[in-house]
Structure formats: C-alpha cells, structure tokens
Amino acid sequence: MWKKLRNPVLLFSLVFVSVAGWLHAADTAPQSVQVTVRSILAGNNNDEFDPKLKGLEQQLKPLKHRSFRALKDETQTIPWQGSKAFEIPGGRSLTITTREFQNNRIGLEIRLTQGDKPVIDTTVKIANKGSIILGGPAHEGGSLVLSISAAAQ
C-alpha cells in the first residue's frame, strides 16, 4: 500500500515545490527597470498625426485632441528602488522612482515639476513591458502628453 501512495505523494510534492518556486520567482523584484518617456505635443490646430507615434495611436485616440507630434524621447535604466530624472520640454523635470513589482506589474512614483512647483505627483502600476499615457500641462498652444513605458530587467 505504501508503495502505491508514496509515488503519487512524491509526485505531488515535487509539483507543489516547483509551482511555488515559479510563483515566487515571478514576483521577485528586478535588478533594474528600463523606462522610456516620450513627450508629445497634443493640439487641435490641425489633424496631423506624427508617424513616429504610430505605435501609440490607440492610446492617444481617446484624448480630446486632433493632432499629435513627438517632441522628445528619453530612455534610462533605473536601479530597483532608485530614481532618475528625465528632462521634459518647457523646462520641466520628471522624476521616476521604481517601487513595487507584483503580478508582473511595475509600481512607479511619478513626479513632474516645473521649477520647484509640482505639476503631477502620482503613483501608477504599469504592466511589465507596457505603457501609460499621462496628460500634462499646457505647452506651445496645446497640451503636453507623456507616454511612459517600463520593462523589468
């Protein structure tokens, strides 16, 4: 009887330990996060859609603007639990801090400042290798829009 039971119990134990190890590894914090910030000018002066933004078209469509033009792209690698500053058009600075990695989502603290004045101060969770769109302040007769993407490394 023990021989018949021992093999299924052993098999179940091995499967359980393997699954538990895989689940734990899936939520292990990465060493760093590669973050790309794309600054976009959104406006209503015309119907121009910058071809450089083709991959973001579905995310930008719901915004109340007719034209979108890429202004600047910047990519940096941020150490886990670290911060990096990105230069944003209009003399602004965007500081991003990595905070949390759970369920394949990256928690980021995002702070946009103009001088000493905070413009945006928020926390978001982005799917690993995903992106979000943040509406920002007025800029050059339109609105500044930020696309922020993050990938664990």
N, CA, C and O atoms as a GROMACS GRO file, in nm:
protein
  612
    1MET      N    1   0.081  -0.120   0.000
    1MET     CA    2   0.000   0.000   0.000
    1MET      C    3   0.086   0.127   0.000
    1MET      O    4   0.057   0.219  -0.076
    2TRP      N    5   0.191   0.133   0.084
    2TRP     CA    6   0.278   0.249   0.091
    2TRP      C    7   0.345   0.278  -0.042
    2TRP      O    8   0.364   0.394  -0.080
    3LYS      N    9   0.382   0.171  -0.113
    3LYS     CA   10   0.447   0.191  -0.242
    3LYS      C   11   0.354   0.260  -0.339
    3LYS      O   12   0.397   0.348  -0.414
    4LYS      N   13   0.230   0.223  -0.338
    4LYS     CA   14   0.134   0.286  -0.428
    4LYS      C   15   0.111   0.432  -0.390
    4LYS      O   16   0.099   0.516  -0.479
    5LEU      N   17   0.104   0.464  -0.262
    5LEU     CA   18   0.079   0.600  -0.217
    5LEU      C   19   0.203   0.688  -0.225
    5LEU      O   20   0.194   0.807  -0.256
    6ARG      N   21   0.318   0.630  -0.198
    6ARG     CA   22   0.440   0.709  -0.190
    6ARG      C   23   0.472   0.779  -0.323
    6ARG      O   24   0.512   0.895  -0.321
    7ASN      N   25   0.455   0.715  -0.434
    7ASN     CA   26   0.487   0.776  -0.563
    7ASN      C   27   0.395   0.894  -0.594
    7ASN      O   28   0.444   0.999  -0.635
    8PRO      N   29   0.261   0.881  -0.578
    8PRO     CA   30   0.176   0.998  -0.602
    8PRO      C   31   0.206   1.113  -0.506
    8PRO      O   32   0.202   1.229  -0.546
    9VAL      N   33   0.235   1.081  -0.379
    9VAL     CA   34   0.266   1.186  -0.283
    9VAL      C   35   0.397   1.254  -0.322
    9VAL      O   36   0.408   1.377  -0.316
   10LEU      N   37   0.496   1.175  -0.362
   10LEU     CA   38   0.623   1.232  -0.405
   10LEU      C   39   0.603   1.319  -0.529
   10LEU      O   40   0.659   1.429  -0.538
   11LEU      N   41   0.526   1.271  -0.623
   11LEU     CA   42   0.499   1.348  -0.744
   11LEU      C   43   0.428   1.479  -0.709
   11LEU      O   44   0.466   1.585  -0.760
   12PHE      N   45   0.326   1.474  -0.624
   12PHE     CA   46   0.254   1.594  -0.582
   12PHE      C   47   0.349   1.692  -0.512
   12PHE      O   48   0.342   1.812  -0.536
   13SER      N   49   0.437   1.641  -0.427
   13SER     CA   50   0.531   1.727  -0.355
   13SER      C   51   0.625   1.798  -0.451
   13SER      O   52   0.652   1.917  -0.436
   14LEU      N   53   0.676   1.726  -0.550
   14LEU     CA   54   0.766   1.786  -0.648
   14LEU      C   55   0.695   1.893  -0.730
   14LEU      O   56   0.750   2.000  -0.756
   15VAL      N   57   0.573   1.864  -0.771
   15VAL     CA   58   0.496   1.961  -0.849
   15VAL      C   59   0.467   2.085  -0.764
   15VAL      O   60   0.482   2.197  -0.811
   16PHE      N   61   0.428   2.065  -0.639
   16PHE     CA   62   0.397   2.176  -0.550
   16PHE      C   63   0.518   2.266  -0.528
   16PHE      O   64   0.508   2.388  -0.536
   17VAL      N   65   0.634   2.205  -0.500
   17VAL     CA   66   0.757   2.282  -0.478
   17VAL      C   67   0.795   2.357  -0.606
   17VAL      O   68   0.838   2.472  -0.599
   18SER      N   69   0.782   2.294  -0.721
   18SER     CA   70   0.816   2.360  -0.848
   18SER      C   71   0.725   2.479  -0.875
   18SER      O   72   0.772   2.586  -0.914
   19VAL      N   73   0.594   2.461  -0.854
   19VAL     CA   74   0.499   2.570  -0.878
   19VAL      C   75   0.523   2.683  -0.778
   19VAL      O   76   0.520   2.800  -0.816
   20ALA      N   77   0.546   2.650  -0.653
   20ALA     CA   78   0.571   2.752  -0.551
   20ALA      C   79   0.697   2.830  -0.586
   20ALA      O   80   0.700   2.952  -0.571
   21GLY      N   81   0.801   2.763  -0.631
   21GLY     CA   82   0.924   2.830  -0.672
   21GLY      C   83   0.902   2.921  -0.792
   21GLY      O   84   0.954   3.032  -0.796
   22TRP      N   85   0.824   2.875  -0.888
   22TRP     CA   86   0.794   2.956  -1.006
   22TRP      C   87   0.714   3.079  -0.969
   22TRP      O   88   0.742   3.189  -1.018
   23LEU      N   89   0.614   3.063  -0.882
   23LEU     CA   90   0.533   3.177  -0.839
   23LEU      C   91   0.617   3.279  -0.763
   23LEU      O   92   0.601   3.399  -0.781
   24HIS      N   93   0.707   3.230  -0.678
   24HIS     CA   94   0.794   3.321  -0.604
   24HIS      C   95   0.886   3.397  -0.700
   24HIS      O   96   0.905   3.517  -0.685
   25ALA      N   97   0.944   3.327  -0.797
   25ALA     CA   98   1.034   3.390  -0.893
   25ALA      C   99   0.962   3.494  -0.977
   25ALA      O  100   1.021   3.594  -1.016
   26ALA      N  101   0.834   3.470  -1.006
   26ALA     CA  102   0.759   3.563  -1.090
   26ALA      C  103   0.741   3.699  -1.023
   26ALA      O  104   0.726   3.799  -1.092
   27ASP      N  105   0.741   3.704  -0.889
   27ASP     CA  106   0.722   3.830  -0.819
   27ASP      C  107   0.852   3.884  -0.758
   27ASP      O  108   0.849   3.982  -0.684
   28THR      N  109   0.965   3.821  -0.790
   28THR     CA  110   1.092   3.870  -0.740
   28THR      C  111   1.124   4.003  -0.807
   28THR      O  112   1.115   4.015  -0.929
   29ALA      N  113   1.161   4.101  -0.727
   29ALA     CA  114   1.190   4.234  -0.782
   29ALA      C  115   1.306   4.227  -0.881
   29ALA      O  116   1.404   4.157  -0.857
   30PRO      N  117   1.294   4.299  -0.991
   30PRO     CA  118   1.403   4.302  -1.089
   30PRO      C  119   1.520   4.383  -1.035
   30PRO      O  120   1.506   4.456  -0.937
   31GLN      N  121   1.636   4.371  -1.099
   31GLN     CA  122   1.751   4.450  -1.058
   31GLN      C  123   1.738   4.594  -1.104
   31GLN      O  124   1.789   4.686  -1.040
   32SER      N  125   1.670   4.612  -1.217
   32SER     CA  126   1.651   4.747  -1.269
   32SER      C  127   1.529   4.749  -1.360
   32SER      O  128   1.474   4.644  -1.396
   33VAL      N  129   1.488   4.869  -1.398
   33VAL     CA  130   1.375   4.887  -1.488
   33VAL      C  131   1.416   4.986  -1.597
   33VAL      O  132   1.464   5.095  -1.568
   34GLN      N  133   1.397   4.945  -1.723
   34GLN     CA  134   1.424   5.036  -1.834
   34GLN      C  135   1.297   5.117  -1.859
   34GLN      O  136   1.191   5.062  -1.887
   35VAL      N  137   1.310   5.249  -1.847
   35VAL     CA  138   1.196   5.339  -1.861
   35VAL      C  139   1.219   5.431  -1.981
   35VAL      O  140   1.326   5.491  -1.995
   36THR      N  141   1.118   5.441  -2.066
   36THR     CA  142   1.121   5.535  -2.178
   36THR      C  143   1.010   5.636  -2.158
   36THR      O  144   0.894   5.600  -2.136
   37VAL      N  145   1.046   5.763  -2.167
   37VAL     CA  146   0.950   5.872  -2.157
   37VAL      C  147   0.946   5.941  -2.293
   37VAL      O  148   1.048   5.987  -2.343
   38ARG      N  149   0.828   5.947  -2.350
   38ARG     CA  150   0.809   6.016  -2.479
   38ARG      C  151   0.721   6.137  -2.452
   38ARG      O  152   0.608   6.125  -2.404
   39SER      N  153   0.774   6.255  -2.485
   39SER     CA  154   0.700   6.379  -2.471
   39SER      C  155   0.629   6.408  -2.602
   39SER      O  156   0.691   6.405  -2.709
   40ILE      N  157   0.500   6.437  -2.594
   40ILE     CA  158   0.415   6.455  -2.713
   40ILE      C  159   0.339   6.586  -2.699
   40ILE      O  160   0.287   6.617  -2.592
   41LEU      N  161   0.333   6.663  -2.808
   41LEU     CA  162   0.250   6.783  -2.810
   41LEU      C  163   0.116   6.746  -2.872
   41LEU      O  164   0.109   6.704  -2.988
   42ALA      N  165   0.010   6.763  -2.795
   42ALA     CA  166  -0.126   6.735  -2.843
   42ALA      C  167  -0.197   6.868  -2.864
   42ALA      O  168  -0.189   6.957  -2.780
   43GLY      N  169  -0.266   6.880  -2.977
   43GLY     CA  170  -0.334   7.006  -3.006
   43GLY      C  171  -0.455   6.987  -3.095
   43GLY      O  172  -0.492   6.875  -3.130
   44ASN      N  173  -0.517   7.098  -3.130
   44ASN     CA  174  -0.637   7.096  -3.216
   44ASN      C  175  -0.622   7.188  -3.337
   44ASN      O  176  -0.722   7.220  -3.402
   45ASN      N  177  -0.500   7.230  -3.367
   45ASN     CA  178  -0.478   7.322  -3.479
   45ASN      C  179  -0.497   7.255  -3.615
   45ASN      O  180  -0.537   7.321  -3.711
   46ASN      N  181  -0.471   7.126  -3.624
   46ASN     CA  182  -0.485   7.052  -3.749
   46ASN      C  183  -0.509   6.904  -3.717
   46ASN      O  184  -0.528   6.869  -3.600
   47ASP      N  185  -0.509   6.820  -3.818
   47ASP     CA  186  -0.531   6.676  -3.797
   47ASP      C  187  -0.403   6.596  -3.815
   47ASP      O  188  -0.409   6.477  -3.845
   48GLU      N  189  -0.289   6.658  -3.795
   48GLU     CA  190  -0.159   6.592  -3.814
   48GLU      C  191  -0.137   6.486  -3.706
   48GLU      O  192  -0.159   6.511  -3.587
   49PHE      N  193  -0.094   6.367  -3.750
   49PHE     CA  194  -0.056   6.263  -3.656
   49PHE      C  195   0.085   6.219  -3.693
   49PHE      O  196   0.107   6.159  -3.798
   50ASP      N  197   0.180   6.250  -3.606
   50ASP     CA  198   0.321   6.222  -3.631
   50ASP      C  199   0.341   6.071  -3.652
   50ASP      O  200   0.303   5.992  -3.566
   51PRO      N  201   0.400   6.029  -3.767
   51PRO     CA  202   0.421   5.886  -3.792
   51PRO      C  203   0.509   5.818  -3.687
   51PRO      O  204   0.502   5.696  -3.671
   52LYS      N  205   0.591   5.895  -3.615
   52LYS     CA  206   0.675   5.838  -3.509
   52LYS      C  207   0.589   5.784  -3.394
   52LYS      O  208   0.637   5.705  -3.312
   53LEU      N  209   0.464   5.827  -3.387
   53LEU     CA  210   0.375   5.787  -3.277
   53LEU      C  211   0.280   5.673  -3.316
   53LEU      O  212   0.188   5.642  -3.241
   54LYS      N  213   0.302   5.612  -3.432
   54LYS     CA  214   0.212   5.508  -3.485
   54LYS      C  215   0.177   5.402  -3.380
   54LYS      O  216   0.061   5.363  -3.369
   55GLY      N  217   0.275   5.356  -3.304
   55GLY     CA  218   0.250   5.252  -3.203
   55GLY      C  219   0.164   5.298  -3.086
   55GLY      O  220   0.117   5.214  -3.009
   56LEU      N  221   0.144   5.427  -3.072
   56LEU     CA  222   0.065   5.481  -2.960
   56LEU      C  223  -0.073   5.529  -3.003
   56LEU      O  224  -0.148   5.582  -2.922
   57GLU      N  225  -0.107   5.510  -3.130
   57GLU     CA  226  -0.230   5.565  -3.185
   57GLU      C  227  -0.354   5.526  -3.104
   57GLU      O  228  -0.438   5.612  -3.076
   58GLN      N  229  -0.367   5.401  -3.067
   58GLN     CA  230  -0.486   5.356  -2.992
   58GLN      C  231  -0.493   5.419  -2.853
   58GLN      O  232  -0.602   5.445  -2.803
   59GLN      N  233  -0.378   5.443  -2.791
   59GLN     CA  234  -0.376   5.505  -2.659
   59GLN      C  235  -0.405   5.655  -2.666
   59GLN      O  236  -0.461   5.712  -2.573
   60LEU      N  237  -0.366   5.718  -2.776
   60LEU     CA  238  -0.384   5.862  -2.788
   60LEU      C  239  -0.522   5.901  -2.839
   60LEU      O  240  -0.571   6.010  -2.810
   61LYS      N  241  -0.587   5.813  -2.916
   61LYS     CA  242  -0.718   5.844  -2.975
   61LYS      C  243  -0.823   5.894  -2.875
   61LYS      O  244  -0.895   5.988  -2.906
   62PRO      N  245  -0.834   5.834  -2.756
   62PRO     CA  246  -0.938   5.879  -2.661
   62PRO      C  247  -0.919   6.022  -2.610
   62PRO      O  248  -1.012   6.081  -2.555
   63LEU      N  249  -0.800   6.079  -2.627
   63LEU     CA  250  -0.777   6.216  -2.580
   63LEU      C  251  -0.852   6.315  -2.667
   63LEU      O  252  -0.877   6.289  -2.784
   64LYS      N  253  -0.888   6.426  -2.610
   64LYS     CA  254  -0.970   6.527  -2.678
   64LYS      C  255  -0.885   6.618  -2.767
   64LYS      O  256  -0.899   6.740  -2.762
   65HIS      N  257  -0.798   6.560  -2.846
   65HIS     CA  258  -0.711   6.637  -2.936
   65HIS      C  259  -0.715   6.574  -3.074
   65HIS      O  260  -0.743   6.456  -3.089
   66ARG      N  261  -0.686   6.656  -3.177
   66ARG     CA  262  -0.687   6.608  -3.315
   66ARG      C  263  -0.547   6.586  -3.370
   66ARG      O  264  -0.529   6.507  -3.463
   67SER      N  265  -0.446   6.656  -3.314
   67SER     CA  266  -0.310   6.642  -3.368
   67SER      C  267  -0.214   6.600  -3.257
   67SER      O  268  -0.229   6.638  -3.141
   68PHE      N  269  -0.115   6.520  -3.297
   68PHE     CA  270  -0.015   6.470  -3.202
   68PHE      C  271   0.122   6.475  -3.270
   68PHE      O  272   0.139   6.424  -3.381
   69ARG      N  273   0.219   6.536  -3.201
   69ARG     CA  274   0.354   6.547  -3.257
   69ARG      C  275   0.455   6.506  -3.150
   69ARG      O  276   0.451   6.556  -3.038
   70ALA      N  277   0.545   6.414  -3.186
   70ALA     CA  278   0.651   6.372  -3.094
   70ALA      C  279   0.749   6.487  -3.074
   70ALA      O  280   0.793   6.549  -3.171
   71LEU      N  281   0.782   6.516  -2.948
   71LEU     CA  282   0.876   6.623  -2.917
   71LEU      C  283   1.012   6.567  -2.876
   71LEU      O  284   1.116   6.616  -2.921
   72LYS      N  285   1.011   6.464  -2.790
   72LYS     CA  286   1.136   6.413  -2.736
   72LYS      C  287   1.115   6.272  -2.681
   72LYS      O  288   1.011   6.242  -2.623
   73ASP      N  289   1.215   6.187  -2.699
   73ASP     CA  290   1.219   6.053  -2.638
   73ASP      C  291   1.343   6.044  -2.551
   73ASP      O  292   1.450   6.092  -2.589
   74GLU      N  293   1.329   5.982  -2.436
   74GLU     CA  294   1.445   5.960  -2.349
   74GLU      C  295   1.428   5.826  -2.279
   74GLU      O  296   1.322   5.796  -2.223
   75THR      N  297   1.533   5.744  -2.282
   75THR     CA  298   1.532   5.614  -2.216
   75THR      C  299   1.644   5.609  -2.114
   75THR      O  300   1.758   5.647  -2.141
   76GLN      N  301   1.609   5.561  -1.995
   76GLN     CA  302   1.709   5.543  -1.889
   76GLN      C  303   1.682   5.412  -1.816
   76GLN      O  304   1.569   5.364  -1.811
   77THR      N  305   1.788   5.356  -1.760
   77THR     CA  306   1.775   5.238  -1.676
   77THR      C  307   1.780   5.284  -1.531
   77THR      O  308   1.875   5.348  -1.487
   78ILE      N  309   1.673   5.250  -1.458
   78ILE     CA  310   1.662   5.292  -1.318
   78ILE      C  311   1.687   5.171  -1.228
   78ILE      O  312   1.619   5.070  -1.242
   79PRO      N  313   1.784   5.179  -1.136
   79PRO     CA  314   1.807   5.068  -1.044
   79PRO      C  315   1.683   5.044  -0.958
   79PRO      O  316   1.608   5.138  -0.931
   80TRP      N  317   1.662   4.920  -0.916
   80TRP     CA  318   1.546   4.889  -0.834
   80TRP      C  319   1.546   4.973  -0.707
   80TRP      O  320   1.648   4.983  -0.638
   81GLN      N  321   1.430   5.033  -0.677
   81GLN     CA  322   1.410   5.123  -0.563
   81GLN      C  323   1.490   5.253  -0.579
   81GLN      O  324   1.511   5.325  -0.482
   82GLY      N  325   1.533   5.282  -0.702
   82GLY     CA  326   1.608   5.404  -0.729
   82GLY      C  327   1.524   5.504  -0.806
   82GLY      O  328   1.409   5.476  -0.842
   83SER      N  329   1.582   5.621  -0.833
   83SER     CA  330   1.514   5.728  -0.905
   83SER      C  331   1.604   5.781  -1.015
   83SER      O  332   1.726   5.776  -1.007
   84LYS      N  333   1.539   5.833  -1.119
   84LYS     CA  334   1.610   5.903  -1.227
   84LYS      C  335   1.525   6.021  -1.270
   84LYS      O  336   1.402   6.017  -1.262
   85ALA      N  337   1.591   6.127  -1.316
   85ALA     CA  338   1.522   6.246  -1.365
   85ALA      C  339   1.530   6.250  -1.517
   85ALA      O  340   1.635   6.221  -1.576
   86PHE      N  341   1.419   6.285  -1.580
   86PHE     CA  342   1.409   6.298  -1.725
   86PHE      C  343   1.380   6.445  -1.756
   86PHE      O  344   1.299   6.508  -1.688
   87GLU      N  345   1.447   6.498  -1.858
   87GLU     CA  346   1.421   6.637  -1.899
   87GLU      C  347   1.299   6.638  -1.990
   87GLU      O  348   1.291   6.564  -2.088
   88ILE      N  349   1.204   6.724  -1.956
   88ILE     CA  350   1.078   6.735  -2.030
   88ILE      C  351   1.072   6.874  -2.094
   88ILE      O  352   1.114   6.971  -2.030
   89PRO      N  353   1.022   6.887  -2.217
   89PRO     CA  354   1.015   7.019  -2.282
   89PRO      C  355   0.945   7.123  -2.193
   89PRO      O  356   0.857   7.091  -2.113
   90GLY      N  357   0.988   7.248  -2.208
   90GLY     CA  358   0.929   7.357  -2.131
   90GLY      C  359   0.999   7.380  -1.998
   90GLY      O  360   0.943   7.443  -1.909
   91GLY      N  361   1.122   7.329  -1.984
   91GLY     CA  362   1.197   7.348  -1.860
   91GLY      C  363   1.145   7.265  -1.745
   91GLY      O  364   1.165   7.300  -1.628
   92ARG      N  365   1.079   7.156  -1.775
   92ARG     CA  366   1.022   7.069  -1.671
   92ARG      C  367   1.112   6.950  -1.645
   92ARG      O  368   1.196   6.915  -1.727
   93SER      N  369   1.094   6.889  -1.529
   93SER     CA  370   1.170   6.770  -1.491
   93SER      C  371   1.073   6.662  -1.443
   93SER      O  372   0.982   6.689  -1.364
   94LEU      N  373   1.093   6.540  -1.491
   94LEU     CA  374   1.010   6.426  -1.450
   94LEU      C  375   1.099   6.329  -1.373
   94LEU      O  376   1.196   6.276  -1.428
   95THR      N  377   1.067   6.307  -1.246
   95THR     CA  378   1.143   6.211  -1.165
   95THR      C  379   1.060   6.085  -1.150
   95THR      O  380   0.944   6.090  -1.109
   96ILE      N  381   1.121   5.971  -1.183
   96ILE     CA  382   1.053   5.842  -1.172
   96ILE      C  383   1.130   5.755  -1.075
   96ILE      O  384   1.252   5.741  -1.085
   97THR      N  385   1.057   5.697  -0.979
   97THR     CA  386   1.114   5.608  -0.879
   97THR      C  387   1.046   5.472  -0.890
   97THR      O  388   0.924   5.464  -0.894
   98THR      N  389   1.127   5.366  -0.897
   98THR     CA  390   1.071   5.230  -0.901
   98THR      C  391   1.035   5.188  -0.758
   98THR      O  392   1.113   5.209  -0.665
   99ARG      N  393   0.916   5.130  -0.741
   99ARG     CA  394   0.868   5.099  -0.607
   99ARG      C  395   0.829   4.954  -0.584
   99ARG      O  396   0.863   4.898  -0.480
  100GLU      N  397   0.759   4.893  -0.675
  100GLU     CA  398   0.695   4.765  -0.647
  100GLU      C  399   0.691   4.680  -0.773
  100GLU      O  400   0.677   4.732  -0.883
  101PHE      N  401   0.704   4.548  -0.755
  101PHE     CA  402   0.688   4.455  -0.866
  101PHE      C  403   0.601   4.341  -0.817
  101PHE      O  404   0.645   4.258  -0.736
  102GLN      N  405   0.478   4.336  -0.866
  102GLN     CA  406   0.383   4.234  -0.821
  102GLN      C  407   0.288   4.201  -0.935
  102GLN      O  408   0.240   4.289  -1.006
  103ASN      N  409   0.262   4.072  -0.952
  103ASN     CA  410   0.173   4.024  -1.058
  103ASN      C  411   0.216   4.077  -1.196
  103ASN      O  412   0.132   4.115  -1.278
  104ASN      N  413   0.346   4.078  -1.219
  104ASN     CA  414   0.405   4.123  -1.345
  104ASN      C  415   0.370   4.268  -1.377
  104ASN      O  416   0.360   4.307  -1.494
  105ARG      N  417   0.352   4.348  -1.273
  105ARG     CA  418   0.325   4.492  -1.288
  105ARG      C  419   0.431   4.569  -1.210
  105ARG      O  420   0.472   4.528  -1.101
  106ILE      N  421   0.473   4.681  -1.266
  106ILE     CA  422   0.578   4.763  -1.206
  106ILE      C  423   0.514   4.888  -1.145
  106ILE      O  424   0.445   4.963  -1.214
  107GLY      N  425   0.537   4.908  -1.017
  107GLY     CA  426   0.488   5.028  -0.949
  107GLY      C  427   0.590   5.141  -0.962
  107GLY      O  428   0.707   5.125  -0.930
  108LEU      N  429   0.543   5.255  -1.010
  108LEU     CA  430   0.630   5.372  -1.029
  108LEU      C  431   0.571   5.493  -0.960
  108LEU      O  432   0.450   5.517  -0.966
  109GLU      N  433   0.656   5.570  -0.893
  109GLU     CA  434   0.618   5.702  -0.845
  109GLU      C  435   0.661   5.800  -0.952
  109GLU      O  436   0.776   5.797  -0.997
  110ILE      N  437   0.571   5.888  -0.992
  110ILE     CA  438   0.598   5.982  -1.100
  110ILE      C  439   0.574   6.123  -1.047
  110ILE      O  440   0.468   6.153  -0.992
  111ARG      N  441   0.674   6.209  -1.066
  111ARG     CA  442   0.663   6.347  -1.018
  111ARG      C  443   0.715   6.441  -1.126
  111ARG      O  444   0.834   6.440  -1.158
  112LEU      N  445   0.625   6.522  -1.183
  112LEU     CA  446   0.660   6.622  -1.283
  112LEU      C  447   0.665   6.757  -1.213
  112LEU      O  448   0.569   6.796  -1.146
  113THR      N  449   0.776   6.828  -1.228
  113THR     CA  450   0.790   6.959  -1.166
  113THR      C  451   0.831   7.062  -1.270
  113THR      O  452   0.895   7.031  -1.370
  114GLN      N  453   0.792   7.185  -1.243
  114GLN     CA  454   0.837   7.299  -1.321
  114GLN      C  455   0.898   7.395  -1.220
  114GLN      O  456   0.827   7.459  -1.143
  115GLY      N  457   1.030   7.403  -1.222
  115GLY     CA  458   1.100   7.475  -1.115
  115GLY      C  459   1.083   7.394  -0.987
  115GLY      O  460   1.111   7.275  -0.983
  116ASP      N  461   1.036   7.461  -0.882
  116ASP     CA  462   1.011   7.393  -0.755
  116ASP      C  463   0.865   7.351  -0.740
  116ASP      O  464   0.829   7.289  -0.640
  117LYS      N  465   0.783   7.384  -0.838
  117LYS     CA  466   0.639   7.360  -0.828
  117LYS      C  467   0.601   7.223  -0.885
  117LYS      O  468   0.629   7.194  -1.002
  118PRO      N  469   0.536   7.138  -0.804
  118PRO     CA  470   0.490   7.008  -0.858
  118PRO      C  471   0.370   7.028  -0.952
  118PRO      O  472   0.276   7.101  -0.920
  119VAL      N  473   0.376   6.962  -1.067
  119VAL     CA  474   0.268   6.969  -1.165
  119VAL      C  475   0.187   6.839  -1.160
  119VAL      O  476   0.064   6.842  -1.163
  120ILE      N  477   0.257   6.726  -1.152
  120ILE     CA  478   0.195   6.594  -1.138
  120ILE      C  479   0.272   6.520  -1.030
  120ILE      O  480   0.395   6.522  -1.030
  121ASP      N  481   0.202   6.456  -0.939
  121ASP     CA  482   0.263   6.374  -0.835
  121ASP      C  483   0.171   6.255  -0.813
  121ASP      O  484   0.067   6.268  -0.748
  122THR      N  485   0.208   6.139  -0.868
  122THR     CA  486   0.118   6.024  -0.865
  122THR      C  487   0.196   5.894  -0.859
  122THR      O  488   0.317   5.891  -0.883
  123THR      N  489   0.127   5.788  -0.828
  123THR     CA  490   0.183   5.653  -0.830
  123THR      C  491   0.099   5.570  -0.926
  123THR      O  492  -0.024   5.575  -0.923
  124VAL      N  493   0.166   5.494  -1.013
  124VAL     CA  494   0.097   5.411  -1.111
  124VAL      C  495   0.155   5.271  -1.110
  124VAL      O  496   0.266   5.248  -1.063
  125LYS      N  497   0.078   5.177  -1.163
  125LYS     CA  498   0.126   5.041  -1.187
  125LYS      C  499   0.112   5.014  -1.336
  125LYS      O  500   0.004   5.026  -1.393
  126ILE      N  501   0.223   4.977  -1.397
  126ILE     CA  502   0.228   4.952  -1.541
  126ILE      C  503   0.260   4.805  -1.562
  126ILE      O  504   0.348   4.749  -1.496
  127ALA      N  505   0.188   4.742  -1.654
  127ALA     CA  506   0.221   4.604  -1.690
  127ALA      C  507   0.366   4.600  -1.737
  127ALA      O  508   0.410   4.690  -1.809
  128ASN      N  509   0.440   4.498  -1.697
  128ASN     CA  510   0.577   4.483  -1.743
  128ASN      C  511   0.580   4.486  -1.895
  128ASN      O  512   0.505   4.413  -1.961
  129LYS      N  513   0.664   4.568  -1.951
  129LYS     CA  514   0.677   4.591  -2.096
  129LYS      C  515   0.555   4.663  -2.153
  129LYS      O  516   0.528   4.656  -2.273
  130GLY      N  517   0.482   4.733  -2.067
  130GLY     CA  518   0.365   4.809  -2.110
  130GLY      C  519   0.391   4.958  -2.098
  130GLY      O  520   0.502   5.001  -2.067
  131SER      N  521   0.286   5.036  -2.123
  131SER     CA  522   0.300   5.182  -2.114
  131SER      C  523   0.170   5.245  -2.068
  131SER      O  524   0.064   5.184  -2.071
  132ILE      N  525   0.181   5.370  -2.025
  132ILE     CA  526   0.064   5.450  -1.986
  132ILE      C  527   0.078   5.587  -2.051
  132ILE      O  528   0.187   5.628  -2.092
  133ILE      N  529  -0.033   5.656  -2.061
  133ILE     CA  530  -0.036   5.793  -2.113
  133ILE      C  531  -0.080   5.885  -1.999
  133ILE      O  532  -0.179   5.858  -1.931
  134LEU      N  533  -0.004   5.993  -1.978
  134LEU     CA  534  -0.040   6.093  -1.878
  134LEU      C  535  -0.062   6.226  -1.948
  134LEU      O  536   0.024   6.272  -2.023
  135GLY      N  537  -0.175   6.288  -1.923
  135GLY     CA  538  -0.199   6.424  -1.972
  135GLY      C  539  -0.126   6.521  -1.884
  135GLY      O  540  -0.124   6.506  -1.762
  136GLY      N  541  -0.065   6.620  -1.944
  136GLY     CA  542   0.014   6.714  -1.868
  136GLY      C  543  -0.031   6.858  -1.886
  136GLY      O  544  -0.145   6.884  -1.926
  137PRO      N  545   0.058   6.950  -1.857
  137PRO     CA  546   0.024   7.093  -1.859
  137PRO      C  547   0.018   7.149  -2.001
  137PRO      O  548   0.056   7.083  -2.098
  138ALA      N  549  -0.030   7.273  -2.010
  138ALA     CA  550  -0.033   7.345  -2.137
  138ALA      C  551   0.110   7.362  -2.188
  138ALA      O  552   0.204   7.380  -2.110
  139HIS      N  553   0.123   7.356  -2.322
  139HIS     CA  554   0.255   7.369  -2.383
  139HIS      C  555   0.241   7.411  -2.529
  139HIS      O  556   0.172   7.344  -2.605
  140GLU      N  557   0.305   7.519  -2.568
  140GLU     CA  558   0.310   7.565  -2.707
  140GLU      C  559   0.174   7.565  -2.776
  140GLU      O  560   0.162   7.514  -2.888
  141GLY      N  561   0.072   7.619  -2.713
  141GLY     CA  562  -0.061   7.627  -2.773
  141GLY      C  563  -0.139   7.497  -2.771
  141GLY      O  564  -0.247   7.490  -2.831
  142GLY      N  565  -0.089   7.396  -2.704
  142GLY     CA  566  -0.158   7.268  -2.692
  142GLY      C  567  -0.140   7.214  -2.551
  142GLY      O  568  -0.132   7.289  -2.455
  143SER      N  569  -0.132   7.083  -2.542
  143SER     CA  570  -0.109   7.017  -2.413
  143SER      C  571   0.008   6.921  -2.425
  143SER      O  572   0.027   6.856  -2.528
  144LEU      N  573   0.085   6.912  -2.320
  144LEU     CA  574   0.193   6.816  -2.315
  144LEU      C  575   0.135   6.683  -2.270
  144LEU      O  576   0.065   6.676  -2.169
  145VAL      N  577   0.165   6.577  -2.344
  145VAL     CA  578   0.122   6.442  -2.309
  145VAL      C  579   0.247   6.358  -2.294
  145VAL      O  580   0.339   6.368  -2.376
  146LEU      N  581   0.252   6.274  -2.191
  146LEU     CA  582   0.367   6.188  -2.168
  146LEU      C  583   0.328   6.042  -2.184
  146LEU      O  584   0.231   5.996  -2.124
  147SER      N  585   0.404   5.970  -2.263
  147SER     CA  586   0.391   5.825  -2.271
  147SER      C  587   0.507   5.767  -2.192
  147SER      O  588   0.623   5.796  -2.220
  148ILE      N  589   0.476   5.684  -2.093
  148ILE     CA  590   0.580   5.625  -2.007
  148ILE      C  591   0.570   5.474  -2.019
  148ILE      O  592   0.465   5.415  -1.991
  149SER      N  593   0.679   5.412  -2.063
  149SER     CA  594   0.682   5.266  -2.072
  149SER      C  595   0.791   5.213  -1.980
  149SER      O  596   0.891   5.280  -1.954
  150ALA      N  597   0.770   5.090  -1.932
  150ALA     CA  598   0.863   5.030  -1.836
  150ALA      C  599   0.880   4.882  -1.864
  150ALA      O  600   0.784   4.811  -1.895
  151ALA      N  601   1.004   4.835  -1.852
  151ALA     CA  602   1.035   4.693  -1.871
  151ALA      C  603   1.135   4.650  -1.764
  151ALA      O  604   1.243   4.707  -1.752
  152ALA      N  605   1.098   4.548  -1.687
  152ALA     CA  606   1.186   4.495  -1.583
  152ALA      C  607   1.307   4.430  -1.648
  152ALA      O  608   1.297   4.369  -1.755
  153GLN      N  609   1.421   4.443  -1.582
  153GLN     CA  610   1.545   4.385  -1.636
  153GLN      C  611   1.611   4.299  -1.532
  153GLN      O  612   1.717   4.241  -1.558
   0.00000   0.00000   0.00000
